[in-house]
């Protein structure tokens, strides 16, 4: 089994995906892929890109269940990119991405 990959999203986007039965991030339309992270990259990405936001969710995705290609890309560090929509069947679990007592994002215990 392939290690899961993770995607950070907001509640509205996830609710829309539940209605449409597929998850499409805005980056798929603008960049041609959906940005994801390995487990080790999640909290750093959250701090770098979502430091001023709350109400975030973390999607745990099974790459083996995707119809779209997953490529690990990047100049300095490699990140998984999904080149297509994510069917809900590929999402194993969803958990709130919240801050710990120090105010920094913590990987959800529900997904650990």
C-alpha positions in Angstrom: 0.0 0.0 0.0 1.2 3.5 -0.9 1.6 6.0 1.9 -1.3 8.5 2.0 -0.9 12.1 0.9 -2.6 15.1 2.4 -4.4 18.2 1.2 -5.4 21.2 3.2 -8.7 22.8 2.3 -11.5 24.8 3.9 -14.9 23.7 5.1 -16.8 25.3 2.2 -14.7 23.6 -0.4 -15.1 20.2 1.3 -18.9 20.7 1.6 -19.1 21.5 -2.1 -17.1 18.4 -2.8 -19.6 16.3 -0.8 -22.4 17.7 -2.9 -20.6 17.2 -6.2 -19.1 13.8 -5.1 -15.6 14.9 -6.3 -13.0 17.3 -4.9 -11.6 20.0 -7.2 -9.2 22.5 -5.7 -9.0 26.0 -7.3 -5.3 25.2 -8.3 -6.5 22.4 -10.6 -8.2 25.0 -12.7 -5.4 27.6 -12.5 -2.3 25.4 -12.4 -3.4 22.1 -13.7 -2.9 20.1 -10.5 -3.9 19.9 -6.8 -1.2 20.7 -4.3 -0.7 18.0 -1.6 1.9 17.2 1.0 3.5 14.2 2.7 2.6 13.7 6.4 6.0 15.3 7.3 5.2 18.4 5.2 1.7 19.2 6.4 2.3 21.4 9.4 5.1 23.4 7.7 2.9 24.0 4.7 0.0 25.0 6.9 2.3 27.5 8.8 3.7 28.9 5.5 0.5 29.2 3.5 -2.4 29.3 6.0 -1.0 31.1 9.1 -3.7 33.7 9.1 -6.6 31.2 8.5 -8.8 29.0 10.6 -11.5 26.5 9.8 -9.2 24.3 7.9 -9.6 20.6 7.2 -6.9 18.0 6.3 -7.9 15.4 3.7 -6.0 12.1 3.9 -5.9 10.7 0.3 -5.0 7.2 -0.9 -3.0 7.7 -4.1 -3.8 4.1 -5.2 -7.5 5.2 -5.4 -6.9 8.1 -7.7 -7.7 8.1 -11.4 -5.4 11.0 -11.9 -1.6 10.9 -12.0 0.4 11.8 -8.9 3.8 13.4 -9.5 6.3 14.3 -6.8 7.7 17.6 -8.0 9.7 20.6 -6.8 13.0 22.2 -7.2 14.2 22.3 -3.6 11.7 19.9 -2.0 9.5 17.4 -3.7 5.7 17.6 -3.1 2.9 15.4 -4.4 0.8 17.0 -7.1 -2.5 15.4 -8.2 -3.2 16.0 -11.9 -6.9 15.7 -11.8 -10.0 15.8 -9.5 -10.0 13.7 -6.4 -12.9 11.3 -6.1 -14.4 11.0 -2.7 -13.6 7.3 -2.6 -9.9 8.3 -2.5 -10.3 10.3 0.6 -9.7 8.0 3.6 -10.3 10.4 6.4 -11.0 14.1 7.0 -9.9 15.9 10.2 -9.8 19.5 11.4 -6.4 21.1 11.1 -6.1 23.0 14.3 -3.5 24.8 16.4 -1.8 23.4 19.5 -1.3 25.2 22.8 1.7 27.1 21.3 -0.5 28.5 18.5 1.1 26.4 15.8 -0.6 23.9 13.5 -0.5 20.4 14.7 -1.0 17.2 12.7 -4.5 15.9 13.7 -4.4 13.1 16.2 -7.3 11.4 14.4 -5.0 10.9 11.4 -1.8 9.9 13.2 
